[in-house]
């Protein structure tokens, strides 16, 4: 299937008004299309090139590893996300991005990206806002692992993921693709995979969700939000209704 940068436009439109000229400028950016298998990193510290990587299809994780190989997952990327924006402004990045089960990525030359930011202030403002929201999500994840009980942690992740997927037009019939495995979710939430499975089962038995493999139908979004202590304000978008 043909690919373009429309998912990137959708993502940026969540945070700022993107007019027709801005949209056309984004869609006109040159890019190289890459299919990244799950065994290969997309971006990582020490990478020579600082081109911008934009996820067009699939899911990826931002993670850091200790010297002993222990992993901390700090973000779940969905279609439309820029994966290494900090590389546009810093000499290097301090994290790696890995696909979950393969991903399709657009590699936009750094020179074209910098020129776009310079010539299109609304686009630069949207990118800057997306970085601030990314930081806000990270703070919510820290609050999850430090303060919330297990059921609220899992429910909060589901609400947040549903909100982000809805804003990108990736929800169908109130059903979302979770994207990650329970083992990966355990790294996100600081719970064991067994505890994650037990908690998901409890949320399902409460009638809040239905599970179909990695797909989740949100059956009662209001009750799920209440269980999660969730409000979407940190996402800076009202673009979600399940």
C-alpha positions as CSV (number, residue, x, y, z in Angstrom):
1,X,0.0,0.0,0.0
2,X,1.2,3.6,-0.7
3,X,2.3,5.6,2.3
4,X,2.4,9.3,3.0
5,X,2.9,11.6,6.0
6,X,-0.8,12.0,6.7
7,X,-0.5,10.3,10.1
8,X,2.2,13.0,11.0
9,X,-0.3,15.7,10.0
10,X,-3.0,14.1,12.1
11,X,-0.7,14.0,15.1
12,X,0.4,17.6,14.8
13,X,-3.1,18.8,14.2
14,X,-4.0,17.5,17.7
15,X,-1.8,20.2,19.3
16,X,-2.1,23.2,17.0
17,X,-4.1,24.6,14.0
18,X,-2.5,23.3,10.9
19,X,-3.9,25.1,7.8
20,X,-3.9,23.8,4.2
21,X,-0.5,25.3,3.3
22,X,1.1,23.8,6.4
23,X,-0.5,20.4,5.6
24,X,0.8,20.5,2.1
25,X,4.3,21.5,3.3
26,X,4.4,18.4,5.6
27,X,3.0,16.1,2.9
28,X,5.6,17.5,0.4
29,X,8.6,16.6,2.7
30,X,11.0,14.1,1.1
31,X,11.3,10.8,3.0
32,X,12.6,7.3,2.8
33,X,10.2,4.5,3.7
34,X,11.5,1.7,5.9
35,X,10.0,-1.4,7.2
36,X,11.7,-2.1,10.5
37,X,11.5,-5.7,11.9
38,X,11.0,-6.2,15.6
39,X,14.6,-7.4,16.0
40,X,16.1,-4.1,14.9
41,X,16.2,-0.8,16.7
42,X,14.8,2.2,14.9
43,X,16.8,4.9,16.7
44,X,19.5,4.6,19.4
45,X,22.3,6.6,21.2
46,X,25.3,7.1,19.1
47,X,23.4,6.8,15.8
48,X,25.3,8.7,13.2
49,X,22.4,10.3,11.3
50,X,20.0,12.7,12.9
51,X,17.2,12.5,10.4
52,X,13.7,12.6,11.8
53,X,11.9,9.2,12.1
54,X,8.1,9.2,12.0
55,X,6.0,6.1,12.7
56,X,3.5,5.6,9.9
57,X,2.2,2.2,10.9
58,X,2.5,-0.1,13.9
59,X,3.8,0.5,17.4
60,X,7.2,1.1,19.0
61,X,8.6,1.6,22.4
62,X,11.0,4.1,23.9
63,X,13.3,2.4,26.3
64,X,16.5,2.5,28.3
65,X,18.7,-0.4,29.5
66,X,20.9,-0.7,32.4
67,X,24.4,-2.2,32.0
68,X,23.0,-5.5,33.2
69,X,20.3,-5.5,30.6
70,X,17.3,-4.5,32.8
71,X,14.8,-2.5,30.7
72,X,12.7,0.5,31.5
73,X,10.0,1.5,29.0
74,X,9.2,5.2,29.0
75,X,6.8,5.6,26.0
76,X,4.6,3.7,23.7
77,X,4.6,5.3,20.2
78,X,1.6,5.0,17.9
79,X,1.1,5.9,14.2
80,X,1.9,9.6,13.6
81,X,4.4,10.0,16.4
82,X,7.9,11.5,15.7
83,X,10.3,9.0,17.4
84,X,13.4,11.0,17.9
85,X,12.5,14.7,17.8
86,X,15.2,15.5,20.4
87,X,17.8,14.5,17.8
88,X,16.8,17.7,15.9
89,X,18.0,19.9,18.8
90,X,20.6,17.8,20.7
91,X,23.9,16.1,19.6
92,X,22.6,12.7,20.6
93,X,19.6,10.9,22.2
94,X,19.8,9.0,25.5
95,X,17.2,6.3,24.6
96,X,16.5,3.7,22.0
97,X,13.3,3.2,20.0
98,X,12.4,-0.4,19.1
99,X,9.4,-1.7,17.1
100,X,7.1,-4.1,18.9
101,X,6.2,-6.4,16.0
102,X,7.5,-4.6,13.0
103,X,6.8,-1.0,12.0
104,X,6.7,1.2,9.0
105,X,8.8,4.4,9.4
106,X,9.3,7.5,7.3
107,X,12.9,8.8,7.5
108,X,12.8,12.6,6.8
109,X,16.2,14.3,6.1
110,X,17.3,16.6,8.9
111,X,17.9,19.5,6.5
112,X,14.3,19.3,5.3
113,X,12.9,19.0,8.8
114,X,14.9,22.0,10.1
115,X,13.8,24.1,7.1
116,X,10.1,23.1,7.7
117,X,10.4,24.2,11.4
118,X,12.0,27.5,10.3
119,X,9.6,28.4,7.6
120,X,6.3,27.2,9.2
121,X,5.9,28.5,12.7
122,X,2.6,26.8,13.3
123,X,4.3,23.4,12.6
124,X,7.1,24.2,14.9
125,X,4.6,25.2,17.6
126,X,2.8,21.9,17.1
127,X,6.0,19.9,17.4
128,X,7.0,21.8,20.5
129,X,3.6,21.2,22.0
130,X,3.9,17.5,21.2
131,X,7.2,17.4,23.2
132,X,5.5,19.0,26.2
133,X,2.6,16.5,26.0
134,X,5.2,13.7,25.8
135,X,6.7,15.0,29.0
136,X,3.3,15.2,30.7
137,X,2.6,11.6,29.8
138,X,5.9,10.6,31.3
139,X,4.9,12.4,34.5
140,X,1.6,10.5,34.6
141,X,3.5,7.2,34.2
142,X,5.7,8.1,37.1
143,X,2.6,8.9,39.2
144,X,1.2,5.6,38.2
145,X,4.1,3.5,39.4
146,X,4.7,5.6,42.6
147,X,1.2,6.4,43.8
148,X,-1.6,4.4,42.1
149,X,-2.9,1.0,43.1
150,X,-2.6,-1.8,40.5
151,X,-6.1,-1.6,39.2
152,X,-5.9,2.2,38.8
153,X,-2.5,1.9,37.0
154,X,-3.9,-0.6,34.4
155,X,-7.1,1.4,33.9
156,X,-5.2,4.6,33.5
157,X,-3.0,3.2,30.8
158,X,-6.1,1.9,29.0
159,X,-7.8,5.3,29.2
160,X,-4.7,7.2,28.0
161,X,-4.1,4.8,25.2
162,X,-7.7,4.9,24.1
163,X,-7.6,8.7,24.1
164,X,-4.4,8.8,22.0
165,X,-5.7,6.2,19.5
166,X,-9.0,8.0,19.2
167,X,-7.3,11.3,18.4
168,X,-5.4,9.6,15.6
169,X,-8.6,7.9,14.2
170,X,-7.3,4.4,15.1
171,X,-10.3,3.2,17.1
172,X,-13.1,1.2,15.4
173,X,-16.3,0.1,17.2
174,X,-14.9,1.2,20.5
175,X,-12.1,-1.3,20.1
176,X,-8.4,-0.4,20.4
177,X,-5.3,-2.4,19.6
178,X,-3.3,-2.4,22.8
179,X,-0.1,-2.7,20.8
180,X,2.1,-4.1,23.6
181,X,2.3,-7.5,25.3
182,X,1.5,-8.0,28.9
183,X,5.2,-8.6,29.6
184,X,6.0,-5.1,28.1
185,X,3.0,-3.6,30.0
186,X,4.5,-5.0,33.2
187,X,7.6,-2.9,32.5
188,X,5.5,0.2,31.9
189,X,3.4,-0.2,35.1
190,X,5.9,-1.7,37.4
191,X,3.8,-4.9,38.0
192,X,4.5,-8.5,37.1
193,X,3.0,-10.0,34.0
194,X,0.9,-12.3,36.3
195,X,-0.4,-9.3,38.2
196,X,-1.2,-7.5,35.0
197,X,-3.2,-10.4,33.7
198,X,-5.1,-10.8,37.0
199,X,-5.9,-7.0,37.0
200,X,-7.1,-7.0,33.4
201,X,-9.3,-10.0,34.2
202,X,-10.8,-8.0,37.2
203,X,-11.5,-5.0,35.0
204,X,-13.1,-7.2,32.4
205,X,-15.3,-8.9,35.1
206,X,-16.4,-5.4,36.2
207,X,-17.8,-5.0,32.8
208,X,-15.5,-2.1,31.8
209,X,-13.7,-3.8,28.9
210,X,-13.8,-6.9,26.8
211,X,-10.6,-8.6,25.6
212,X,-9.9,-10.2,22.2
213,X,-6.2,-11.0,22.2
214,X,-4.4,-7.6,22.1
215,X,-7.6,-5.8,21.1
216,X,-9.7,-4.3,23.8
217,X,-13.3,-3.1,23.6
218,X,-14.1,-0.2,25.9
219,X,-17.5,-1.0,27.3
220,X,-17.9,1.6,30.0
221,X,-15.5,4.5,29.5
222,X,-17.0,6.6,32.4
223,X,-16.5,3.8,34.9
224,X,-13.1,3.0,33.5
225,X,-12.0,6.7,33.9
226,X,-13.3,6.6,37.5
227,X,-11.4,3.5,38.3
228,X,-8.3,5.0,36.8
229,X,-8.5,8.5,38.4
230,X,-8.1,9.6,34.8
231,X,-8.7,13.0,33.1
232,X,-7.3,13.7,29.6
233,X,-6.1,17.2,30.5
234,X,-2.4,16.2,30.3
235,X,-2.9,15.2,26.7
236,X,-4.0,18.7,25.8
237,X,-6.7,17.5,23.5
238,X,-10.4,17.0,23.6
239,X,-10.3,14.7,20.6
240,X,-11.6,11.6,22.2
241,X,-15.0,10.0,22.6
242,X,-15.3,6.3,23.0
